[in-house]
């Protein structure tokens, strides 16, 4: 029974990471595109132009920065693993360390 519990715990973690990275990052990118359009005064559904909103540009840039950060961290993790090192999150910012 312990093996079944461990399998369900592992499956839950894989599902959660898959949802965050597999659906979450593209959704965040799409939200960034939408807020940039709102920031320019446009809309995806209506052809009429409205007044620009500076907050839309700020939120859009923030969304793009988060997606870019996730991509850079993913590439850093893969490269560090290839060189026999690991990416550590012990501090506020990630660092590359030798494996223990």
LINKAWO-V435010 format. One record per residue. N is the residue number from 1. SS is DSSP state (h for helix, s for strand, l for the rest). OMEGA is omega in whole degrees, 0 to 359 (999 if undefined). Layout:
# LINKAWO-V435010
n=N ss=SS omega=OMEGA
n=N ss=SS omega=OMEGA
This chain:
# LINKAWO-V435010
n=1 ss=l omega=180
n=2 ss=h omega=179
n=3 ss=h omega=179
n=4 ss=h omega=178
n=5 ss=h omega=179
n=6 ss=h omega=179
n=7 ss=h omega=178
n=8 ss=h omega=177
n=9 ss=h omega=179
n=10 ss=h omega=179
n=11 ss=h omega=179
n=12 ss=h omega=180
n=13 ss=h omega=179
n=14 ss=h omega=178
n=15 ss=h omega=180
n=16 ss=h omega=179
n=17 ss=h omega=178
n=18 ss=h omega=178
n=19 ss=h omega=182
n=20 ss=h omega=183
n=21 ss=h omega=183
n=22 ss=h omega=180
n=23 ss=h omega=185
n=24 ss=h omega=181
n=25 ss=h omega=175
n=26 ss=h omega=177
n=27 ss=h omega=178
n=28 ss=h omega=177
n=29 ss=h omega=178
n=30 ss=h omega=176
n=31 ss=h omega=177
n=32 ss=h omega=177
n=33 ss=h omega=181
n=34 ss=h omega=180
n=35 ss=h omega=175
n=36 ss=h omega=176
n=37 ss=h omega=176
n=38 ss=h omega=179
n=39 ss=h omega=178
n=40 ss=h omega=180
n=41 ss=l omega=180
n=42 ss=l omega=178
n=43 ss=l omega=182
n=44 ss=l omega=185
n=45 ss=l omega=189
n=46 ss=l omega=181
n=47 ss=l omega=181
n=48 ss=l omega=180
n=49 ss=l omega=176
n=50 ss=l omega=182
n=51 ss=l omega=177
n=52 ss=l omega=179
n=53 ss=l omega=180
n=54 ss=h omega=180
n=55 ss=h omega=178
n=56 ss=h omega=177
n=57 ss=h omega=181
n=58 ss=h omega=180
n=59 ss=h omega=178
n=60 ss=h omega=178
n=61 ss=h omega=178
n=62 ss=h omega=178
n=63 ss=h omega=179
n=64 ss=h omega=179
n=65 ss=h omega=179
n=66 ss=h omega=178
n=67 ss=h omega=179
n=68 ss=h omega=178
n=69 ss=h omega=179
n=70 ss=h omega=179
n=71 ss=h omega=180
n=72 ss=h omega=178
n=73 ss=h omega=178
n=74 ss=h omega=179
n=75 ss=h omega=178
n=76 ss=h omega=178
n=77 ss=h omega=181
n=78 ss=h omega=181
n=79 ss=h omega=179
n=80 ss=h omega=179
n=81 ss=h omega=178
n=82 ss=h omega=178
n=83 ss=l omega=178
n=84 ss=l omega=179
n=85 ss=s omega=179
n=86 ss=s omega=178
n=87 ss=s omega=184
n=88 ss=s omega=178
n=89 ss=l omega=181
n=90 ss=l omega=180
n=91 ss=l omega=180
n=92 ss=l omega=181
n=93 ss=l omega=181
n=94 ss=l omega=177
n=95 ss=s omega=177
n=96 ss=s omega=183
n=97 ss=s omega=171
n=98 ss=s omega=177
n=99 ss=l omega=180
n=100 ss=l omega=999
